[in-house]
Amino acid sequence: MALQWLILTYVVAAEAAVAIMLTLPTPKLLRNRLASLVSLILQPALFIVPFAGFHLLDIYWKNEHRLMCTSEVCTAAERDRYEKSIYKAQRNVILCITSILLYWSISRICKYQKDVESMEEVEKRYKSQ
């Protein structure tokens, strides 16, 4: 079970690094090449959206069917284990939502970069006439 969260953590870290690289001020040629490279990678990387969505549903299902430890019968160890599982679930929800939002942000940044590039080409054509 922990391997999938490790993979999701690495994907979020990679997405954050790519988002930072795309938003840093760089020369136009480098920025255009980087945006085109990332846009080529975005299509196969779409797997992250259903992967994170499935895990969000899994967390929701486990939360709905989790044994509650709120009575006086629970020992301190059981309460600690219950609280720890709640904290892990909250961390994993944040991880899933972050991965989806970062993917969306990267795709929008690449789209805007392509739009800016096409507008610059149109402007260049009008200036040359």
Residue frames as a rotation matrix with the C-alpha (Angstrom) as fourth column:
MET 1
0.562 0.827 0.000 0.00
0.827 -0.562 0.000 0.00
0.000 0.000 -1.000 0.00
ALA 2
0.452 -0.426 -0.784 2.81
0.225 -0.796 0.562 2.42
-0.863 -0.430 -0.265 0.75
LEU 3
-0.514 -0.710 0.482 4.38
0.636 0.062 0.769 2.04
-0.576 0.702 0.420 -2.70
GLN 4
0.058 0.605 0.794 1.49
0.945 -0.290 0.153 3.78
0.323 0.741 -0.588 -4.45
TRP 5
0.917 0.268 -0.296 1.77
0.368 -0.854 0.368 6.78
-0.154 -0.446 -0.881 -2.12
LEU 6
0.053 -0.972 -0.230 5.53
0.289 -0.205 0.935 6.89
-0.956 -0.116 0.270 -2.67
ILE 7
-0.468 -0.149 0.871 4.94
0.875 0.060 0.480 6.91
-0.124 0.987 0.102 -6.43
LEU 8
0.523 0.756 0.394 2.34
0.775 -0.614 0.150 9.66
0.356 0.227 -0.907 -6.07
THR 9
0.702 -0.352 -0.619 4.75
0.274 -0.669 0.691 11.68
-0.658 -0.655 -0.373 -3.92
TYR 10
-0.395 -0.906 0.154 7.48
0.462 -0.051 0.885 11.44
-0.794 0.421 0.439 -6.57
VAL 11
-0.208 0.406 0.890 5.01
0.952 -0.125 0.279 12.40
0.225 0.905 -0.361 -9.30
VAL 12
0.841 0.523 -0.142 3.92
0.541 -0.800 0.260 15.47
0.022 -0.295 -0.955 -7.32
ALA 13
0.311 -0.811 -0.496 7.56
0.207 -0.452 0.868 16.45
-0.928 -0.372 0.027 -6.78
ALA 14
-0.584 -0.515 0.627 8.29
0.691 0.091 0.718 16.04
-0.426 0.852 0.303 -10.50
GLU 15
0.213 0.748 0.629 5.19
0.912 -0.383 0.147 18.04
0.351 0.542 -0.764 -11.44
ALA 16
0.837 0.057 -0.544 6.20
0.356 -0.812 0.462 20.81
-0.416 -0.580 -0.700 -9.05
ALA 17
-0.164 -0.975 -0.152 9.69
0.316 -0.198 0.928 20.92
-0.935 0.104 0.340 -10.54
VAL 18
-0.498 0.050 0.866 8.28
0.867 0.030 0.497 21.10
-0.001 0.998 -0.058 -14.07
ALA 19
0.608 0.779 0.154 5.83
0.765 -0.626 0.152 23.84
0.215 0.026 -0.976 -13.06
ILE 20
0.570 -0.485 -0.663 8.67
0.212 -0.692 0.690 25.85
-0.793 -0.534 -0.292 -11.54
MET 21
-0.505 -0.810 0.299 10.83
0.490 0.016 0.872 25.38
-0.710 0.587 0.388 -14.64
LEU 22
-0.191 0.508 0.840 7.97
0.955 -0.104 0.279 26.50
0.229 0.855 -0.465 -16.88
THR 23
0.792 0.611 0.009 7.27
0.584 -0.762 0.279 29.64
0.178 -0.216 -0.960 -14.87
LEU 24
0.155 -0.811 -0.565 10.86
0.558 -0.400 0.728 30.79
-0.816 -0.428 0.390 -14.39
PRO 25
0.813 0.067 -0.578 11.90
-0.359 -0.724 -0.589 33.67
-0.458 0.687 -0.564 -16.63
THR 26
-0.013 -0.792 0.611 14.05
0.423 0.549 0.721 32.14
-0.906 0.268 0.328 -19.36
PRO 27
-0.741 -0.275 -0.613 15.08
-0.417 -0.527 0.740 33.10
-0.527 0.804 0.276 -22.88
LYS 28
0.131 0.923 -0.361 12.28
-0.892 -0.049 -0.450 32.75
-0.433 0.381 0.817 -25.43
LEU 29
-0.031 -0.201 -0.979 13.89
-0.764 0.637 -0.106 29.90
0.645 0.745 -0.173 -27.37
LEU 30
-0.919 -0.358 -0.166 14.49
-0.157 0.718 -0.678 27.83
0.362 -0.597 -0.716 -24.25
ARG 31
-0.604 0.759 0.244 11.01
-0.464 -0.086 -0.881 28.54
-0.648 -0.645 0.404 -22.93
ASN 32
0.226 0.700 -0.677 9.37
-0.970 0.095 -0.226 27.52
-0.094 0.707 0.700 -26.23
ARG 33
-0.295 -0.414 -0.861 11.40
-0.522 0.825 -0.218 24.32
0.800 0.385 -0.460 -26.46
LEU 34
-0.990 -0.081 0.118 10.68
-0.142 0.443 -0.885 23.45
0.019 -0.893 -0.450 -22.84
ALA 35
-0.280 0.959 0.046 6.95
-0.700 -0.171 -0.693 24.08
-0.657 -0.227 0.719 -23.27
SER 36
0.246 0.360 -0.900 6.83
-0.913 0.398 -0.090 21.91
0.326 0.844 0.426 -26.40
LEU 37
-0.642 -0.538 -0.547 8.73
-0.296 0.832 -0.470 19.11
0.708 -0.140 -0.693 -24.67
VAL 38
-0.901 0.342 0.266 6.44
-0.218 0.173 -0.960 19.22
-0.374 -0.924 -0.081 -21.63
SER 39
-0.012 0.957 -0.290 3.34
-0.900 -0.137 -0.413 19.30
-0.435 0.256 0.863 -23.81
LEU 40
-0.066 -0.085 -0.994 4.55
-0.680 0.733 -0.018 16.11
0.730 0.675 -0.106 -25.51
ILE 41
-0.891 -0.337 -0.304 4.96
-0.005 0.676 -0.737 14.47
0.453 -0.655 -0.604 -22.10
LEU 42
-0.658 0.664 0.354 1.56
-0.708 -0.387 -0.591 15.64
-0.255 -0.640 0.725 -20.85
GLN 43
0.132 0.784 -0.607 -0.49
-0.885 0.369 0.284 13.20
0.447 0.499 0.742 -22.93
PRO 44
-0.062 -0.149 -0.987 1.09
0.105 0.982 -0.155 10.02
0.993 -0.113 -0.045 -21.52
ALA 45
-0.928 -0.359 -0.098 1.23
0.143 -0.102 -0.984 11.59
0.343 -0.928 0.146 -18.06
LEU 46
-0.300 0.904 0.303 -2.56
-0.725 -0.423 0.544 11.91
0.620 -0.057 0.782 -18.00
PHE 47
-0.078 0.238 -0.968 -2.62
0.304 0.931 0.204 8.61
0.949 -0.279 -0.145 -16.07
ILE 48
-0.908 -0.370 -0.198 -2.08
0.289 -0.208 -0.934 10.61
0.304 -0.905 0.296 -12.89
VAL 49
-0.583 0.746 0.321 -5.62
-0.758 -0.642 0.116 12.03
0.292 -0.176 0.940 -12.94
PRO 50
0.429 0.786 -0.444 -7.51
-0.478 0.615 0.627 8.70
0.766 -0.057 0.640 -12.78
PHE 51
-0.203 -0.593 -0.779 -4.80
0.469 0.640 -0.609 7.29
0.860 -0.489 0.148 -10.49
ALA 52
-0.979 -0.160 0.131 -5.30
-0.017 -0.570 -0.821 10.09
0.205 -0.806 0.556 -7.97
GLY 53
-0.270 0.954 0.128 -9.07
-0.867 -0.299 0.399 10.04
0.419 -0.004 0.908 -8.44
PHE 54
0.278 0.319 -0.906 -9.19
-0.017 0.945 0.327 6.32
0.960 -0.076 0.269 -7.69
HIS 55
-0.558 -0.566 -0.607 -7.16
0.593 0.239 -0.769 6.87
0.580 -0.789 0.202 -4.54
LEU 56
-0.828 0.365 0.425 -9.46
-0.514 -0.797 -0.318 9.68
0.222 -0.482 0.847 -3.46
LEU 57
0.206 0.940 -0.270 -12.40
-0.710 0.334 0.620 7.31
0.673 0.064 0.737 -3.81
ASP 58
0.051 -0.284 -0.957 -10.49
0.379 0.892 -0.245 4.64
0.924 -0.350 0.153 -1.90
ILE 59
-0.917 -0.400 -0.009 -9.77
0.186 -0.406 -0.895 7.06
0.354 -0.822 0.446 0.94
TYR 60
-0.450 0.833 0.321 -13.42
-0.834 -0.521 0.183 8.11
0.320 -0.185 0.929 1.03
TRP 61
0.359 0.605 -0.711 -14.60
-0.326 0.795 0.512 4.48
0.875 0.048 0.482 1.14
LYS 62
-0.284 -0.548 -0.786 -12.14
0.581 0.554 -0.596 3.60
0.763 -0.626 0.161 3.90
ASN 63
-0.937 -0.026 0.347 -13.22
-0.214 -0.744 -0.633 6.69
0.275 -0.668 0.692 5.86
GLU 64
-0.084 0.993 0.079 -16.88
-0.864 -0.112 0.492 5.69
0.497 -0.027 0.867 5.62
HIS 65
0.689 0.353 -0.633 -16.16
-0.141 0.922 0.360 2.13
0.711 -0.158 0.685 6.80
ARG 66
-0.444 -0.895 0.051 -13.53
-0.141 0.014 -0.990 2.90
0.885 -0.447 -0.133 9.42
LEU 67
0.199 0.442 -0.874 -14.12
0.810 0.427 0.401 1.67
0.551 -0.789 -0.273 12.95
MET 68
0.343 -0.004 0.939 -14.66
-0.265 -0.960 0.093 4.60
0.901 -0.281 -0.331 15.26
CYS 69
-0.176 -0.464 -0.868 -12.70
0.810 0.433 -0.396 4.76
0.560 -0.773 0.299 18.47
THR 70
-0.337 0.135 0.932 -14.58
-0.218 -0.974 0.063 7.35
0.916 -0.182 0.357 20.48
SER 71
0.729 0.681 -0.070 -15.89
-0.107 0.215 0.971 5.40
0.676 -0.700 0.230 23.46
GLU 72
0.423 -0.535 0.731 -14.22
-0.906 -0.242 0.347 4.83
-0.009 -0.809 -0.587 26.83
VAL 73
0.882 -0.044 0.470 -13.56
-0.025 0.990 0.140 1.17
-0.472 -0.136 0.871 25.92
CYS 74
0.785 -0.609 0.110 -10.72
0.171 0.044 -0.984 2.11
0.595 0.792 0.139 23.55
THR 75
0.486 -0.729 -0.481 -7.21
0.769 0.096 0.632 1.90
-0.414 -0.677 0.608 24.89
ALA 76
0.453 -0.409 -0.793 -4.63
-0.249 -0.911 0.327 4.63
-0.856 0.050 -0.514 24.41
ALA 77
-0.645 -0.726 0.240 -2.83
-0.014 0.325 0.946 2.56
-0.764 0.606 -0.220 21.77
GLU 78
-0.230 0.647 0.727 -6.06
0.929 0.369 -0.034 2.08
-0.291 0.667 -0.686 19.79
ARG 79
0.748 0.489 -0.450 -6.78
0.388 -0.871 -0.301 5.81
-0.539 0.051 -0.841 19.95
ASP 80
0.007 -0.840 -0.542 -3.26
-0.360 -0.508 0.783 6.60
-0.933 0.189 -0.306 18.77
ARG 81
-0.729 -0.241 0.640 -3.57
0.406 0.601 0.688 4.14
-0.551 0.762 -0.341 15.88
TYR 82
0.241 0.908 0.342 -6.97
0.924 -0.107 -0.367 5.64
-0.297 0.405 -0.865 14.94
GLU 83
0.709 -0.003 -0.706 -5.62
0.005 -1.000 0.009 9.21
-0.706 -0.010 -0.709 15.01
LYS 84
-0.381 -0.918 -0.104 -2.56
-0.217 -0.021 0.976 8.19
-0.899 0.395 -0.192 13.03
SER 85
-0.515 0.251 0.819 -4.74
0.773 0.549 0.318 6.63
-0.370 0.797 -0.477 10.32
ILE 86
0.652 0.748 -0.127 -6.84
0.651 -0.637 -0.413 9.81
-0.390 0.186 -0.902 10.16
TYR 87
0.380 -0.592 -0.711 -3.71
-0.304 -0.805 0.509 11.95
-0.874 0.023 -0.486 9.75
LYS 88
-0.663 -0.627 0.409 -2.38
0.134 0.438 0.889 9.65
-0.737 0.644 -0.206 7.01
ALA 89
-0.047 0.739 0.672 -5.69
0.957 0.226 -0.183 9.81
-0.287 0.634 -0.718 5.17
GLN 90
0.791 0.324 -0.519 -5.68
0.250 -0.945 -0.209 13.61
-0.558 0.035 -0.829 5.34
ARG 91
-0.099 -0.917 -0.386 -2.10
-0.351 -0.331 0.876 13.74
-0.931 0.222 -0.290 4.06
ASN 92
-0.672 -0.160 0.723 -2.98
0.484 0.644 0.592 11.41
-0.561 0.748 -0.355 1.20
VAL 93
0.446 0.864 0.234 -6.03
0.820 -0.290 -0.494 13.48
-0.359 0.412 -0.837 0.22
ILE 94
0.621 -0.296 -0.726 -3.84
-0.231 -0.954 0.191 16.58
-0.749 0.049 -0.660 0.04
LEU 95
-0.488 -0.859 0.157 -1.32
-0.157 0.264 0.952 14.63
-0.859 0.439 -0.264 -2.07
CYS 96
-0.327 0.444 0.834 -4.00
0.846 0.531 0.049 13.46
-0.421 0.722 -0.549 -4.53
ILE 97
0.742 0.656 -0.136 -5.56
0.550 -0.712 -0.436 16.90
-0.383 0.249 -0.889 -4.91
THR 98
0.305 -0.725 -0.617 -2.12
-0.360 -0.688 0.631 18.49
-0.882 0.029 -0.471 -5.34
SER 99
-0.619 -0.568 0.543 -1.19
0.248 0.515 0.821 16.06
-0.746 0.642 -0.178 -8.10
ILE 100
0.077 0.729 0.681 -4.39
0.971 0.099 -0.216 16.79
-0.225 0.678 -0.700 -10.02
LEU 101
0.852 0.266 -0.451 -4.06
0.239 -0.964 -0.117 20.56
-0.466 -0.008 -0.885 -9.60
LEU 102
-0.027 -0.940 -0.340 -0.40
-0.292 -0.318 0.902 20.56
-0.956 0.124 -0.266 -10.63
TYR 103
-0.528 -0.103 0.843 -1.18
0.665 0.567 0.486 18.51
-0.528 0.817 -0.231 -13.74
TRP 104
0.507 0.799 0.323 -3.93
0.849 -0.399 -0.345 20.97
-0.147 0.449 -0.881 -14.67
SER 105
0.690 -0.299 -0.660 -1.65
-0.075 -0.935 0.345 23.95
-0.720 -0.189 -0.668 -14.00
ILE 106
-0.407 -0.905 0.122 1.13
-0.011 0.139 0.990 22.53
-0.914 0.401 -0.067 -16.16
SER 107
-0.309 0.342 0.887 -1.25
0.908 0.383 0.169 21.81
-0.282 0.858 -0.429 -19.02
ARG 108
0.780 0.622 -0.068 -2.68
0.588 -0.766 -0.259 25.34
-0.213 0.162 -0.963 -18.87
ILE 109
0.337 -0.746 -0.574 0.80
-0.208 -0.654 0.727 26.90
-0.918 -0.126 -0.376 -18.74
CYS 110
-0.616 -0.580 0.533 1.82
0.344 0.410 0.845 24.93
-0.709 0.704 -0.053 -21.84
LYS 111
0.115 0.743 0.660 -1.38
0.986 -0.007 -0.165 25.90
-0.118 0.670 -0.733 -23.65
TYR 112
0.859 0.193 -0.474 -0.88
0.221 -0.975 0.003 29.58
-0.462 -0.107 -0.881 -22.84
GLN 113
-0.082 -0.969 -0.233 2.73
-0.132 -0.221 0.966 29.36
-0.988 0.110 -0.110 -23.95
LYS 114
-0.549 -0.052 0.834 1.65
0.738 0.439 0.513 27.91
-0.393 0.897 -0.202 -27.31
ASP 115
0.552 0.808 0.206 -1.00
0.827 -0.498 -0.260 30.62
-0.108 0.314 -0.943 -27.66
VAL 116
0.618 -0.406 -0.673 1.57
-0.090 -0.887 0.453 33.33
-0.781 -0.219 -0.585 -26.97
GLU 117
-0.474 -0.842 0.260 3.93
0.138 0.221 0.966 31.78
-0.870 0.493 0.011 -29.49
SER 118
-0.243 0.449 0.860 1.24
0.962 0.228 0.152 31.69
-0.128 0.864 -0.487 -32.20
MET 119
0.809 0.537 -0.239 0.26
0.521 -0.843 -0.129 35.29
-0.271 -0.020 -0.962 -31.45
GLU 120
0.186 -0.836 -0.516 3.89
-0.150 -0.544 0.826 36.35
-0.971 -0.076 -0.227 -31.77
GLU 121
-0.620 -0.378 0.688 4.05
0.553 0.412 0.724 34.66
-0.557 0.829 -0.046 -35.17
VAL 122
0.304 0.806 0.507 0.90
0.953 -0.260 -0.158 36.46
0.004 0.531 -0.847 -36.31
GLU 123
0.783 -0.067 -0.618 2.32
0.137 -0.951 0.276 39.75
-0.606 -0.301 -0.736 -35.06
LYS 124
-0.274 -0.961 -0.039 5.58
0.042 -0.053 0.998 39.07
-0.961 0.272 0.055 -36.91
ARG 125
-0.400 0.197 0.895 3.65
0.889 0.323 0.326 38.41
-0.225 0.926 -0.304 -40.14
TYR 126
0.682 0.727 0.085 1.69
0.730 -0.666 -0.153 41.64
-0.055 0.166 -0.985 -39.80
LYS 127
0.527 -0.569 -0.631 4.82
-0.056 -0.764 0.643 43.65
-0.848 -0.304 -0.434 -39.13
SER 128
-0.496 -0.785 0.372 6.56
0.308 0.242 0.920 42.22
-0.812 0.571 0.122 -42.18
GLN 129
0.019 0.586 0.810 3.72
0.989 0.108 -0.101 43.24
-0.147 0.803 -0.577 -44.51
